[in-house]
Amino acid sequence: MVTAEILDVTRIEPKLKHPTIFKHFDELEAGESFIIDNDHDPKPLYYQLLGERGNIFKWEYLQQGPLRWQVKIAKNKNEEQENAVSVSEKDLRKATVFKAKGIDYSCNTGKASEKISEGEKKHIALPGIDKLQLNFLSDYITNTYHAYIKSNAEVITGLAEKVAERHGSQYPQLNRLAQSIPYFFKSLQVHIDKEDNAVLPAIKQIASAENSSVEDEITDLDIVKQSLLLLQKEHVIITEDLEYFRRLTNNYTLPDGACNSFTYFYQKLEELHSTLVHCMHVEEDMLFPKVSALEAEAAEV
């Protein structure tokens, strides 16, 4: 039984916010309710709740900004009776589409591009990429950076194992690299699959939409922007892993007399580092701002 009338979600760790709210909702008896208090519009939660629990609740805004949002969430007394009127068919359809695309609704912060030095950014040669429209920019990310990662993951992992086996006793950092790199690529693959299969197609669909209403566009963008916050959080983790590899290798500095495999391994690892820095820079400083600009354009129509 929920005893707290108001749940201040700003005090909850970001990754635990939605699970905590779901726990409170699941513990409600029919007819009971609770209030969530937040520092931004929790509309993405509405679609997640609708997608995960179905049309069995009422959603009532008590306060809508500019600094605080409060929403009363009530579990229906009679689901069958209220199903037909509590939400629109459009909302049900949206929730189904978002769930099918695997779009994450979590609220997370963090930006990898803030951890990329200005020196690194200055050496990123990307002529004309910032001028690409969203559709082309999304395809460029998939076909250039993500394609590189997929085609090189097995090569780099194999090199890490081979070099560690031959030289790990003399250079212990190679053993740590051989242990870490497979897990790094496994996590990285999940990340780029999320982008390629859900977030980037959603961005392209919004950018190409001709018949959707302004309200639909803004709502869709809200969900995508929540997903971008999660991607930024994951970018920070990727950046930290890359910096760990850099420290282990002393900035990819080869020891005297390094064999061909050792040399090739460090070259490929440094190439991977550079490619991922490029990718995160393009996404956070070019792609993501263009998505934000779409929201402003839709609101002006």
N, C-alpha and C positions, 0 to 999 in steps of 0.2 A: 504494500500500500504506500502510495506517495504521500508524504506529509508536508513537503515544502510546496507552498503556493507559487513562489516565483523562483525560477532557476536562472541564476546569473551565469550565462555561458562564457562571458568574457574572462571568468576566473578559471576556466577549464583548459587544459592543454589542448592545442588545436586538433591533434589527431584523435583526441578522445571526445571532442564536442558532440559529434553526431551519434556515436555509440551511447554516450550518456543520455542524450535526449531520447533515443530509441528505448533505452532501458526504462526511463520514466514513463514513456507512453505505454509500453507493454505492461507495466504494473498498474495502469489505470483500470478501474472497474467501469463498466458501461455507464455513461452519464457523467463521469468525473473528468476533471480538466486540470491543467497546470499552465503556468505562464513562463515563457522564455524571454529573458532580457538580454539584448545583444547590442553591439556597437555598429552593426550594419544590417541591411535588409537580409533576413534569413530565407528569402524565397527559394534558393536552391534546396534547402531542407524540405520545403513543401513538396517539391517534385520527387525527392528521394523517399519521403514518407509515403507519398501516393504510389510510387513505383514498388516499394518494398512491402507495404502493409495493405495497400488497396484503399478503396473509397470508404473508410470506416471512421473518419474523423471530421471535425470542423476546425477551420483555420480562421481566426479572427484577429485582425490587427487592432491593438489597443493604442499603440503609439508608432508613428512612422517618421523617425528622424527629427531633426538632422543628425543628432548625436546619439540617440538611443532608439532602439526598436523594441517593442513588446508585442508578443503574439500569444493569444490564448489558444491552446490546443486541447480540444475536447474529444473524447471517444464517444461515438454515437450510442444512443440508448437502444435504438432499433436499427441495425444495419440495413436490413432489407427495405425498410420504409424510407430511410434517409439516403440510400445509395443513389436514387434517381435525381436528387435535387442538391446534394451537398457540393458537388463540383461539376464543372462543365465537361463535355465530351472532349473539347479541345485540350483541357488540362490532362485528362486521362491519356489521350493520344500522345501528348508530349512526354509524359512520365514514362510511357512504354518505350518510346523512341530513345530517350536518354538512357534508360536501363539497358536496352538492347545494344547501344553503342558502347556501353561500359564507361561512360563519362563519370568521373569521380566528383563528388560534391563537397569534399572536405575543405575546410578553411585552414590554409597553411600559409606561412610567410617565409621569406628568404629569397635572395636573388643571386644567382651565381655570377652574373656579369659584374656585380659589385666587388667580387673577389678576383676578377681578372684585372691585372695591372694595366694602366694606361699604355705602358710600353708594349705589352702583348697586343693590345688592340691596335696600336699604330702599325704593327707589323703584319696585321691581317689584311691581305690584299683581296678586297672584294669589290672590284669595280662594277658599278651598275646594279649590284644585287639589291641595294636599298631602294631602287626605283621600280623593282618588280611588283606587280599586283599580287594580291594575296594568294590567288589560285596558283600562279607561277612560282611564288616564293615557297609555298607549301610543298609543291612538287620538287622544287630544287632541294629542299631540306631532305626529302625522302630519297630522291634519286642520287644525291651526291654524298651527304654525310652518313645517312643511315645505310646506304648501300655499301659504303666503305667499311663501316663497322661490321656488317654482316659478313663481308667477304674476307675480313682480316682477323676476326675473333679466333678462329681455329688455328690460324698460322701463328699468332702471337702466343696463344696458350701452349701450343706445341713447342715453340721455341723456349718458353719459360721452363717447361718441364725438362727439355733436353739439356739446356745450359745448366740448370740446377743439378741435374744428375751428374754431369761431368765436372762442374766447378764449385758446387755448393759447399764442399768441405773447406775450400780456400776462401770463398766469398759467401759468407752466411746470408747476406742480403738476397742472394738468388733463391734460397730456399723460401724466404718469406714472400718473395714475388711469385714463386711457383704456387704457393698456397693461396695467395690473395687474388691473383688474376682470374682464375676460373669463376670465383664467386662474383667478382666485379663484372665480368661479361654476362653472367646469368642475370644479375640485377639490371644491367644496362639494356639487355634484350627486352626485358619486361617494359622498361621505360620507353624504348623506341617503338615497340609494338603498340603501346598505349597511344603514342602520338600518331603512328601511321594508320591504325585501325579505328581510332575514335576521334581524337582531338582535331587533327589536320583535316580529315574529311568533313567534320562538323564546321570548321572554319570556312572551307571551300563552299560548302552548301549555303552557309549564311551569306558569303560574299557574292554568290551567284543567284541568290533568290530574287525572283522578279515579282512573284504574286503574293508573297507573305505581307502581312500588315506590319505597321511600325511596332505595335505592341508585341507581335510574335517575334520580330527581329530583336528587340531589346531583351525579351525574356530569354531567347536562345543565347544571346550574347552573355547574359548574366551567368548562365550555366557554364558556357565555355570559359569565361573569365575565372570562375572558380577552379576549373580544371587547370588553367594556366598557373594559378597560385600553387597548386600541387606540383606541377612540373618545375616551377622555380625552386621549390623546396628540394626536389630530387636533384636538380642541377647543383645545388649547394653541396649535396652529398657526393655527387660525381666529382666536383671540383676538389673536395677534400681528399677523395681517393687518389686523384691524379697527383695532388701535392705530396701524398704519402709515397707514391711511386718515385716522384722526383727526388725526395729526400733519401730514399733507400739507394738510389742509383747515383747520388751526388750530382744531381742535375744531368743524368745520363752520361756521365764521364766514364770512359772505358779505362780499365787498368792496362798497364804496359803488357804487351804481348798477348792481348785478347785474341782468341781464335775467331774464325769467320762467323760461326754460329753466335758467339757471344756478341760480336760487333753488330750483326744483323738484328739480333734481339733488341739491343738498346736502340738501334735506329728505328725499328718498327714501333717500339714503345713510345719513343719521343714523337714519332709521326702520329700515333694515336692521340697522344696528349694534345698536340697542336690541332688536330682535326676536331676534337671534341671542344676545345676552346673556341675555335671558329664557329662550330655549330651552335653552341650556347650563346655566343655573341649575336649571331644572326637571329636566333629565336627571340632573345630577350630585348635586344636593342632595335630590331627591325620588325619581326613578325608580330610580337605582342603589342607594340604601340599601334600598329596598323589595325589590330582587332579593336583596341580602345577607340581609335578614330572612327571605326564603323559605328560604334554605339553613339557617338556624338552626331554623326551624320543621320542616323535613323531617328534620333530625337528631334532633329530640326525639320524633318519632313512634315 
